[in-house]
Amino acid sequence: MARVVGASADNLAAAGREDAARQLRTVDREHDLRQRIAAIPGLGTISGQSLSGTDGTELLPLIADGLDAIEHSELPKTAQRELTSMFLDNLIHDTARRHNELLLMLRLATTGSNPS
């Protein structure tokens, strides 16, 4: 409703609705995070998904935290770019590897239950 009337999180907090302001800030952070992830080649397709680790930790914020840690480090810009590239390449590689493992498990399970 705040969006419809053009109210910001600060407006809500000033009106004594800190609970609603927190929710709006959370929605804004989530939106910004998804846009940031969507802009990364190879990761854009996951930006619209809800991804959780086995411990229930949301994965997109972890990816963003990793990118932020690199960006805010004292490394030279060239080293930051190289480290960012390695981090993203590893994410993409790990995802592709897990996908291939899943396909192999499906093939083995299908073969095991339907002998040819």
C-alpha positions as a LaTeX table, in Angstrom:
\begin{tabular}{lrrr}
\hline
Residue & $x$ (\AA) & $y$ (\AA) & $z$ (\AA) \\
\hline
Met1 & 0.00 & 0.00 & 0.00 \\
Ala2 & 2.89 & 2.34 & 0.72 \\
Arg3 & 4.07 & 1.99 & $-2.87$ \\
Val4 & 0.64 & 2.90 & $-4.23$ \\
Val5 & 0.55 & 6.18 & $-2.31$ \\
Gly6 & 4.25 & 6.89 & $-2.84$ \\
Ala7 & 5.25 & 6.54 & 0.82 \\
Ser8 & 8.85 & 5.66 & 1.60 \\
Ala9 & 10.17 & 3.60 & 4.47 \\
Asp10 & 11.27 & 6.83 & 6.14 \\
Asn11 & 7.71 & 8.21 & 5.80 \\
Leu12 & 6.33 & 5.11 & 7.44 \\
Ala13 & 8.85 & 5.29 & 10.28 \\
Ala14 & 8.06 & 8.98 & 10.85 \\
Ala15 & 4.37 & 8.06 & 11.07 \\
Gly16 & 5.14 & 5.58 & 13.85 \\
Arg17 & 4.96 & 2.50 & 11.64 \\
Glu18 & 8.49 & 1.19 & 12.09 \\
Asp19 & 7.20 & $-2.34$ & 11.51 \\
Ala20 & 5.91 & $-1.40$ & 8.07 \\
Ala21 & 9.07 & 0.61 & 7.38 \\
Arg22 & 11.20 & $-2.49$ & 8.14 \\
Gln23 & 9.07 & $-4.60$ & 5.80 \\
Leu24 & 9.36 & $-2.03$ & 3.01 \\
Arg25 & 13.14 & $-1.83$ & 3.46 \\
Thr26 & 13.34 & $-5.62$ & 3.30 \\
Val27 & 11.30 & $-5.65$ & 0.08 \\
Asp28 & 13.54 & $-2.92$ & $-1.38$ \\
Arg29 & 16.74 & $-4.79$ & $-0.46$ \\
Glu30 & 15.38 & $-8.02$ & $-1.95$ \\
His31 & 14.41 & $-6.21$ & $-5.15$ \\
Asp32 & 17.84 & $-4.55$ & $-5.42$ \\
Leu33 & 19.58 & $-7.86$ & $-4.74$ \\
Arg34 & 17.60 & $-9.67$ & $-7.42$ \\
Gln35 & 18.36 & $-6.92$ & $-9.94$ \\
Arg36 & 22.05 & $-7.12$ & $-9.10$ \\
Ile37 & 22.11 & $-10.90$ & $-9.50$ \\
Ala38 & 20.06 & $-10.70$ & $-12.72$ \\
Ala39 & 22.73 & $-8.45$ & $-14.24$ \\
Ile40 & 25.46 & $-11.09$ & $-13.82$ \\
Pro41 & 25.92 & $-13.26$ & $-16.90$ \\
Gly42 & 25.22 & $-16.87$ & $-16.04$ \\
Leu43 & 23.36 & $-16.06$ & $-12.81$ \\
Gly44 & 20.46 & $-14.03$ & $-14.19$ \\
Thr45 & 18.12 & $-17.00$ & $-14.35$ \\
Ile46 & 18.30 & $-17.62$ & $-10.61$ \\
Ser47 & 17.36 & $-14.06$ & $-9.68$ \\
Gly48 & 13.65 & $-14.85$ & $-9.84$ \\
Gln49 & 13.89 & $-17.95$ & $-7.68$ \\
Ser50 & 13.82 & $-18.49$ & $-3.96$ \\
Leu51 & 17.00 & $-20.37$ & $-3.19$ \\
Ser52 & 17.88 & $-21.74$ & 0.21 \\
Gly53 & 20.83 & $-23.77$ & 1.39 \\
Thr54 & 20.41 & $-26.99$ & 3.31 \\
Asp55 & 20.51 & $-24.98$ & 6.55 \\
Gly56 & 17.71 & $-22.66$ & 5.39 \\
Thr57 & 20.09 & $-19.79$ & 4.64 \\
Glu58 & 18.99 & $-17.73$ & 1.66 \\
Leu59 & 21.63 & $-18.12$ & $-1.03$ \\
Leu60 & 21.12 & $-14.89$ & $-3.00$ \\
Pro61 & 22.07 & $-12.70$ & $-0.03$ \\
Leu62 & 25.16 & $-14.88$ & 0.48 \\
Ile63 & 26.17 & $-14.31$ & $-3.14$ \\
Ala64 & 25.61 & $-10.57$ & $-2.73$ \\
Asp65 & 27.63 & $-10.56$ & 0.51 \\
Gly66 & 30.50 & $-12.22$ & $-1.33$ \\
Leu67 & 30.35 & $-9.66$ & $-4.12$ \\
Asp68 & 30.14 & $-6.82$ & $-1.58$ \\
Ala69 & 33.13 & $-8.17$ & 0.36 \\
Ile70 & 35.19 & $-8.13$ & $-2.82$ \\
Glu71 & 33.95 & $-4.68$ & $-3.86$ \\
His72 & 34.65 & $-3.14$ & $-0.44$ \\
Ser73 & 38.03 & $-4.80$ & $-0.01$ \\
Glu74 & 41.24 & $-2.84$ & $-0.23$ \\
Leu75 & 42.37 & $-4.88$ & $-3.21$ \\
Pro76 & 43.32 & $-2.97$ & $-6.36$ \\
Lys77 & 40.47 & $-2.72$ & $-8.88$ \\
Thr78 & 42.09 & $-5.21$ & $-11.24$ \\
Ala79 & 42.40 & $-7.76$ & $-8.44$ \\
Gln80 & 38.77 & $-7.11$ & $-7.46$ \\
Arg81 & 37.64 & $-7.77$ & $-11.03$ \\
Glu82 & 39.69 & $-10.98$ & $-11.22$ \\
Leu83 & 38.42 & $-12.22$ & $-7.85$ \\
Thr84 & 34.83 & $-11.38$ & $-8.80$ \\
Ser85 & 35.26 & $-13.30$ & $-12.04$ \\
Met86 & 36.66 & $-16.33$ & $-10.20$ \\
Phe87 & 33.87 & $-16.21$ & $-7.61$ \\
Leu88 & 31.17 & $-16.09$ & $-10.30$ \\
Asp89 & 32.87 & $-18.71$ & $-12.46$ \\
Asn90 & 32.98 & $-21.03$ & $-9.45$ \\
Leu91 & 29.28 & $-20.48$ & $-8.74$ \\
Ile92 & 28.38 & $-21.23$ & $-12.34$ \\
His93 & 30.73 & $-24.24$ & $-12.50$ \\
Asp94 & 29.36 & $-25.67$ & $-9.25$ \\
Thr95 & 25.79 & $-25.26$ & $-10.45$ \\
Ala96 & 26.54 & $-26.93$ & $-13.79$ \\
Arg97 & 28.36 & $-29.78$ & $-12.01$ \\
Arg98 & 25.41 & $-30.35$ & $-9.65$ \\
His99 & 23.03 & $-30.34$ & $-12.61$ \\
Asn100 & 25.11 & $-32.96$ & $-14.42$ \\
Glu101 & 25.26 & $-35.07$ & $-11.25$ \\
Leu102 & 21.47 & $-34.90$ & $-10.99$ \\
Leu103 & 21.05 & $-36.01$ & $-14.59$ \\
Leu104 & 23.44 & $-38.90$ & $-13.98$ \\
Met105 & 21.52 & $-39.96$ & $-10.85$ \\
Leu106 & 18.26 & $-39.85$ & $-12.78$ \\
Arg107 & 19.75 & $-41.91$ & $-15.58$ \\
Leu108 & 21.10 & $-44.48$ & $-13.11$ \\
Ala109 & 17.82 & $-44.64$ & $-11.22$ \\
Thr110 & 15.86 & $-45.08$ & $-14.43$ \\
Thr111 & 18.22 & $-47.73$ & $-15.74$ \\
Gly112 & 18.18 & $-49.57$ & $-12.42$ \\
Ser113 & 14.37 & $-49.71$ & $-12.29$ \\
Asn114 & 13.86 & $-50.50$ & $-16.00$ \\
Pro115 & 16.45 & $-53.03$ & $-17.16$ \\
Ser116 & 16.83 & $-52.96$ & $-20.94$ \\
\hline
\end{tabular}
